[in-house]
Amino acid sequence: MDRRDFLKTAGVGIVAAGAAAPTAALAKGKTYNWRMTTTWPPKSPVLMDACELFVKKVETMSGGRLKVQLFAGGELIPPLQTFEAVQQGTIQMGSSASYYWAGKVPEAQFFSTVPFGFNFQQMVAWLYHGGGLELWHEIYAPHGLIAFPMFNTGVQMGGWFRKEIKSLADLKGLKMRIPGLGGKILAKAGVNVTLLPAAEIYQALERGVIDATEWIGPFHDNIMGFYQAAKYYYYPGWHEPGTMGELIINKAAWDSLTPDLQEIIKCACAEITLWGLTAFESRNGAALQELIQKHGVKLRKFPKDVLDQLRKFSKEVYEEEAAKNPKFKKVYESFLAFQKKITPWAAISEKAFYDEMMG
Amino acid sequence: MDRRDFLKTAGVGIVAAGAAAPTAALAKGKTYNWRMTTTWPPKSPVLMDACELFVKKVETMSGGRLKVQLFAGGELIPPLQTFEAVQQGTIQMGSSASYYWAGKVPEAQFFSTVPFGFNFQQMVAWLYHGGGLELWHEIYAPHGLIAFPMFNTGVQMGGWFRKEIKSLADLKGLKMRIPGLGGKILAKAGVNVTLLPAAEIYQALERGVIDATEWIGPFHDNIMGFYQAAKYYYYPGWHEPGTMGELIINKAAWDSLTPDLQEIIKCACAEITLWGLTAFESRNGAALQELIQKHGVKLRKFPKDVLDQLRKFSKEVYEEEAAKNPKFKKVYESFLAFQKKITPWAAISEKAFYDEMMG
């Protein structure tokens, strides 16, 4: 091979946007007035900010042809009815996270986050280059929905505990608020798993109704005031290593859009993903320092044997789910194969970077 | 505080897009025919693919009102004259990396990558939430340019060596091809630093004219065939921990765009950044396996004392540059402050994730 032509090999296939003469459609100047609900409480920092920014960017890019009226969770639709509302076309769009729909679509959890799964960078790699996004669309299609990744929390925290966790035995009998697959895994360790709406967690923790809870990360957890009710703050967030938000859209409404507006929505999602991920990244450090230095929070790492056991339990849970649900199995296998493929590279790139950075 | 209102605290300030009634401007239907050059050779995998995808997405989103004719490096403008060509307005846009302009604008290097600097996630956090992007615009303004982040290579590799590096002494007298700040730092370790155009590196390495070279990462390095001339392949890429590409735009041309087209360019850049970063992430693993298993490459980690010394030299280099250049000092101080702010969080989030993932 002539090295002067060093990169003249066949280019990597690119997924081009369908650019079929959109000028005509655009010239018609049709204006869409859409509504968007969310699973986030009103004024939620970062989360609702991201949605507001999304709506503004879409309106700007479309020159006002796609106007979106934004509602926080509960203002128009109860937060956890977002899926049905968008499905029925009552509203056209929703901002949420796909693991909220685990009851109806268990396999959708892989598109938000699963315990011992992908961090942000790996999740995007799977969605964009590992067939993840196509699978997501395939899974949502029978529900009359389409979705795109929109924002990411980064690695979350492992949760707040009233007592120190020194071994797996310390988890046994503990009452903890933790949803989804994380809860199923902890149940295998003997944890008494419970679910509480956001507004009730603090009081339950303070009164000892629960012994532990997980939430998001230092920035949001600090606002929740959990440090007043529990002093041990654990990492890593093994159960949510990089939770991806979603923009879900009614499929018929999506299909009614011209290609320019479809691409505008997709690219706005990407911009909001970067903005949101790094909003968390840039705020968590200061909040963590405040929790430790001002509020006397004791930062602890889960012991290695606890994490090893939970990882073992996570495989059991996934295999049990896969055995009874072929769609779960299909998504799980794609996830596993991609994880295997990228791990050797992660070890000498990102992991080596952090090892070197932290001395 | 009433915890039922848990997230009703003042929202994080958002940087809203200037959405001043763009409908009128759009209705005029003005069409822009722009040209874009790059610093990448024709058909460069991932790099030119990303540029093609960008151009298509911009054309789609604008409904054909912003058409961009794309040229690879050398097709219209020599690669390293991209800065001047865009500055003079000969062409309107360029895809490159800001460290190529170190000779003219040394402080611009912080917006691509610097040794022992940010990885992808941290770089985006600094640009979006740490004042980095504003600084970038301030630094480019006197040159008649504006820039936005567009794609990222992720963590690069440390380079190819004909002999094993067991200590700092092994670097002394070595002839290595490495540009920029990385080269200045290695010079302090006694390395004989040299610069060669891409097309000449392989032959120089094979003939022993140089003893070592760095390039990008497994996917691109494999195509270059370096494994035939050197067997030791080192990590981590301490000198390029997450190189950010840039889209540079002639400022007068940018100012002539309506707000919808400006926002379209910005969001297309974000989408291409995610696509590009993860194109590298998803291809490097397989290429690394091929290099090791098929081509007998010996993967090595730089010894800790070598990295510690290089980190020490890097601080000396930055302080020397800062002492003679107030703009370099200003950007360096912003970079340092942000790095200090986010490091404690990185330690218990991303680093802890990788530690757990790799067992």
Boltz contact constraints between the chains, C-beta under 6 A:
constraints:
  - contact:
      token1: [A, 3]
      token2: [B, 202]
      max_distance: 6.0
  - contact:
      token1: [A, 4]
      token2: [B, 199]
      max_distance: 6.0
  - contact:
      token1: [A, 6]
      token2: [B, 224]
      max_distance: 6.0
  - contact:
      token1: [A, 7]
      token2: [B, 41]
      max_distance: 6.0
  - contact:
      token1: [A, 7]
      token2: [B, 44]
      max_distance: 6.0
  - contact:
      token1: [A, 8]
      token2: [B, 43]
      max_distance: 6.0
  - contact:
      token1: [A, 9]
      token2: [B, 223]
      max_distance: 6.0
  - contact:
      token1: [A, 11]
      token2: [B, 43]
      max_distance: 6.0
  - contact:
      token1: [A, 11]
      token2: [B, 45]
      max_distance: 6.0
  - contact:
      token1: [A, 11]
      token2: [B, 49]
      max_distance: 6.0
  - contact:
      token1: [A, 12]
      token2: [B, 45]
      max_distance: 6.0
  - contact:
      token1: [A, 12]
      token2: [B, 46]
      max_distance: 6.0
  - contact:
      token1: [A, 12]
      token2: [B, 49]
      max_distance: 6.0
  - contact:
      token1: [A, 14]
      token2: [B, 49]
      max_distance: 6.0
  - contact:
      token1: [A, 14]
      token2: [B, 53]
      max_distance: 6.0
  - contact:
      token1: [A, 16]
      token2: [B, 56]
      max_distance: 6.0
  - contact:
      token1: [A, 17]
      token2: [B, 56]
      max_distance: 6.0
  - contact:
      token1: [A, 17]
      token2: [B, 57]
      max_distance: 6.0
  - contact:
      token1: [A, 17]
      token2: [B, 60]
      max_distance: 6.0
  - contact:
      token1: [A, 19]
      token2: [B, 56]
      max_distance: 6.0
  - contact:
      token1: [A, 19]
      token2: [B, 59]
      max_distance: 6.0
  - contact:
      token1: [A, 19]
      token2: [B, 60]
      max_distance: 6.0
  - contact:
      token1: [A, 22]
      token2: [B, 63]
      max_distance: 6.0
  - contact:
      token1: [A, 23]
      token2: [B, 63]
      max_distance: 6.0
  - contact:
      token1: [A, 23]
      token2: [B, 64]
      max_distance: 6.0
  - contact:
      token1: [A, 26]
      token2: [B, 63]
      max_distance: 6.0
  - contact:
      token1: [A, 41]
      token2: [B, 7]
      max_distance: 6.0
  - contact:
      token1: [A, 43]
      token2: [B, 8]
      max_distance: 6.0
  - contact:
      token1: [A, 43]
      token2: [B, 11]
      max_distance: 6.0
  - contact:
      token1: [A, 44]
      token2: [B, 7]
      max_distance: 6.0
  - contact:
      token1: [A, 45]
      token2: [B, 11]
      max_distance: 6.0
  - contact:
      token1: [A, 45]
      token2: [B, 12]
      max_distance: 6.0
  - contact:
      token1: [A, 46]
      token2: [B, 12]
      max_distance: 6.0
  - contact:
      token1: [A, 49]
      token2: [B, 11]
      max_distance: 6.0
  - contact:
      token1: [A, 49]
      token2: [B, 12]
      max_distance: 6.0
  - contact:
      token1: [A, 49]
      token2: [B, 14]
      max_distance: 6.0
  - contact:
      token1: [A, 53]
      token2: [B, 14]
      max_distance: 6.0
  - contact:
      token1: [A, 56]
      token2: [B, 16]
      max_distance: 6.0
  - contact:
      token1: [A, 56]
      token2: [B, 17]
      max_distance: 6.0
  - contact:
      token1: [A, 56]
      token2: [B, 19]
      max_distance: 6.0
  - contact:
      token1: [A, 57]
      token2: [B, 17]
      max_distance: 6.0
  - contact:
      token1: [A, 57]
      token2: [B, 263]
      max_distance: 6.0
  - contact:
      token1: [A, 59]
      token2: [B, 19]
      max_distance: 6.0
  - contact:
      token1: [A, 60]
      token2: [B, 17]
      max_distance: 6.0
  - contact:
      token1: [A, 60]
      token2: [B, 19]
      max_distance: 6.0
  - contact:
      token1: [A, 60]
      token2: [B, 259]
      max_distance: 6.0
  - contact:
      token1: [A, 60]
      token2: [B, 260]
      max_distance: 6.0
  - contact:
      token1: [A, 60]
      token2: [B, 263]
      max_distance: 6.0
  - contact:
      token1: [A, 61]
      token2: [B, 260]
      max_distance: 6.0
  - contact:
      token1: [A, 61]
      token2: [B, 263]
      max_distance: 6.0
  - contact:
      token1: [A, 61]
      token2: [B, 264]
      max_distance: 6.0
  - contact:
      token1: [A, 63]
      token2: [B, 22]
      max_distance: 6.0
  - contact:
      token1: [A, 63]
      token2: [B, 23]
      max_distance: 6.0
  - contact:
      token1: [A, 63]
      token2: [B, 26]
      max_distance: 6.0
  - contact:
      token1: [A, 63]
      token2: [B, 260]
      max_distance: 6.0
  - contact:
      token1: [A, 64]
      token2: [B, 23]
      max_distance: 6.0
  - contact:
      token1: [A, 119]
      token2: [B, 353]
      max_distance: 6.0
  - contact:
      token1: [A, 124]
      token2: [B, 274]
      max_distance: 6.0
  - contact:
      token1: [A, 124]
      token2: [B, 278]
      max_distance: 6.0
  - contact:
      token1: [A, 125]
      token2: [B, 278]
      max_distance: 6.0
  - contact:
      token1: [A, 125]
      token2: [B, 281]
      max_distance: 6.0
  - contact:
      token1: [A, 125]
      token2: [B, 282]
      max_distance: 6.0
  - contact:
      token1: [A, 128]
      token2: [B, 275]
      max_distance: 6.0
  - contact:
      token1: [A, 128]
      token2: [B, 278]
      max_distance: 6.0
  - contact:
      token1: [A, 129]
      token2: [B, 278]
      max_distance: 6.0
  - contact:
      token1: [A, 129]
      token2: [B, 282]
      max_distance: 6.0
  - contact:
      token1: [A, 155]
      token2: [B, 349]
      max_distance: 6.0
  - contact:
      token1: [A, 155]
      token2: [B, 350]
      max_distance: 6.0
  - contact:
      token1: [A, 155]
      token2: [B, 353]
      max_distance: 6.0
  - contact:
      token1: [A, 198]
      token2: [B, 6]
      max_distance: 6.0
  - contact:
      token1: [A, 199]
      token2: [B, 4]
      max_distance: 6.0
  - contact:
      token1: [A, 202]
      token2: [B, 3]
      max_distance: 6.0
  - contact:
      token1: [A, 223]
      token2: [B, 9]
      max_distance: 6.0
  - contact:
      token1: [A, 224]
      token2: [B, 6]
      max_distance: 6.0
  - contact:
      token1: [A, 235]
      token2: [B, 348]
      max_distance: 6.0
  - contact:
      token1: [A, 235]
      token2: [B, 352]
      max_distance: 6.0
  - contact:
      token1: [A, 236]
      token2: [B, 352]
      max_distance: 6.0
  - contact:
      token1: [A, 236]
      token2: [B, 353]
      max_distance: 6.0
  - contact:
      token1: [A, 236]
      token2: [B, 356]
      max_distance: 6.0
  - contact:
      token1: [A, 241]
      token2: [B, 353]
      max_distance: 6.0
  - contact:
      token1: [A, 259]
      token2: [B, 60]
      max_distance: 6.0
  - contact:
      token1: [A, 260]
      token2: [B, 60]
      max_distance: 6.0
  - contact:
      token1: [A, 260]
      token2: [B, 61]
      max_distance: 6.0
  - contact:
      token1: [A, 260]
      token2: [B, 63]
      max_distance: 6.0
  - contact:
      token1: [A, 263]
      token2: [B, 57]
      max_distance: 6.0
  - contact:
      token1: [A, 263]
      token2: [B, 60]
      max_distance: 6.0
  - contact:
      token1: [A, 263]
      token2: [B, 61]
      max_distance: 6.0
  - contact:
      token1: [A, 264]
      token2: [B, 61]
      max_distance: 6.0
  - contact:
      token1: [A, 267]
      token2: [B, 267]
      max_distance: 6.0
  - contact:
      token1: [A, 267]
      token2: [B, 268]
      max_distance: 6.0
  - contact:
      token1: [A, 267]
      token2: [B, 271]
      max_distance: 6.0
  - contact:
      token1: [A, 268]
      token2: [B, 267]
      max_distance: 6.0
  - contact:
      token1: [A, 270]
      token2: [B, 270]
      max_distance: 6.0
  - contact:
      token1: [A, 270]
      token2: [B, 271]
      max_distance: 6.0
  - contact:
      token1: [A, 270]
      token2: [B, 274]
      max_distance: 6.0
  - contact:
      token1: [A, 271]
      token2: [B, 267]
      max_distance: 6.0
  - contact:
      token1: [A, 271]
      token2: [B, 270]
      max_distance: 6.0
  - contact:
      token1: [A, 274]
      token2: [B, 124]
      max_distance: 6.0
  - contact:
      token1: [A, 274]
      token2: [B, 270]
      max_distance: 6.0
  - contact:
      token1: [A, 275]
      token2: [B, 128]
      max_distance: 6.0
  - contact:
      token1: [A, 278]
      token2: [B, 124]
      max_distance: 6.0
  - contact:
      token1: [A, 278]
      token2: [B, 125]
      max_distance: 6.0
  - contact:
      token1: [A, 278]
      token2: [B, 128]
      max_distance: 6.0
  - contact:
      token1: [A, 278]
      token2: [B, 129]
      max_distance: 6.0
  - contact:
      token1: [A, 281]
      token2: [B, 125]
      max_distance: 6.0
  - contact:
      token1: [A, 282]
      token2: [B, 125]
      max_distance: 6.0
  - contact:
      token1: [A, 282]
      token2: [B, 129]
      max_distance: 6.0
  - contact:
      token1: [A, 284]
      token2: [B, 345]
      max_distance: 6.0
  - contact:
      token1: [A, 285]
      token2: [B, 341]
      max_distance: 6.0
  - contact:
      token1: [A, 285]
      token2: [B, 342]
      max_distance: 6.0
  - contact:
      token1: [A, 285]
      token2: [B, 344]
      max_distance: 6.0
  - contact:
      token1: [A, 285]
      token2: [B, 345]
      max_distance: 6.0
  - contact:
      token1: [A, 288]
      token2: [B, 345]
      max_distance: 6.0
  - contact:
      token1: [A, 307]
      token2: [B, 356]
      max_distance: 6.0
  - contact:
      token1: [A, 341]
      token2: [B, 285]
      max_distance: 6.0
  - contact:
      token1: [A, 342]
      token2: [B, 285]
      max_distance: 6.0
  - contact:
      token1: [A, 344]
      token2: [B, 285]
      max_distance: 6.0
  - contact:
      token1: [A, 345]
      token2: [B, 284]
      max_distance: 6.0
  - contact:
      token1: [A, 345]
      token2: [B, 285]
      max_distance: 6.0
  - contact:
      token1: [A, 345]
      token2: [B, 288]
      max_distance: 6.0
  - contact:
      token1: [A, 347]
      token2: [B, 358]
      max_distance: 6.0
  - contact:
      token1: [A, 348]
      token2: [B, 235]
      max_distance: 6.0
  - contact:
      token1: [A, 349]
      token2: [B, 155]
      max_distance: 6.0
  - contact:
      token1: [A, 350]
      token2: [B, 155]
      max_distance: 6.0
  - contact:
      token1: [A, 351]
      token2: [B, 354]
      max_distance: 6.0
  - contact:
      token1: [A, 351]
      token2: [B, 358]
      max_distance: 6.0
  - contact:
      token1: [A, 352]
      token2: [B, 235]
      max_distance: 6.0
  - contact:
      token1: [A, 352]
      token2: [B, 236]
      max_distance: 6.0
  - contact:
      token1: [A, 353]
      token2: [B, 119]
      max_distance: 6.0
  - contact:
      token1: [A, 353]
      token2: [B, 155]
      max_distance: 6.0
  - contact:
      token1: [A, 353]
      token2: [B, 236]
      max_distance: 6.0
  - contact:
      token1: [A, 353]
      token2: [B, 241]
      max_distance: 6.0
  - contact:
      token1: [A, 354]
      token2: [B, 351]
      max_distance: 6.0
  - contact:
      token1: [A, 354]
      token2: [B, 354]
      max_distance: 6.0
  - contact:
      token1: [A, 356]
      token2: [B, 236]
      max_distance: 6.0
  - contact:
      token1: [A, 356]
      token2: [B, 307]
      max_distance: 6.0
  - contact:
      token1: [A, 358]
      token2: [B, 347]
      max_distance: 6.0
  - contact:
      token1: [A, 358]
      token2: [B, 351]
      max_distance: 6.0
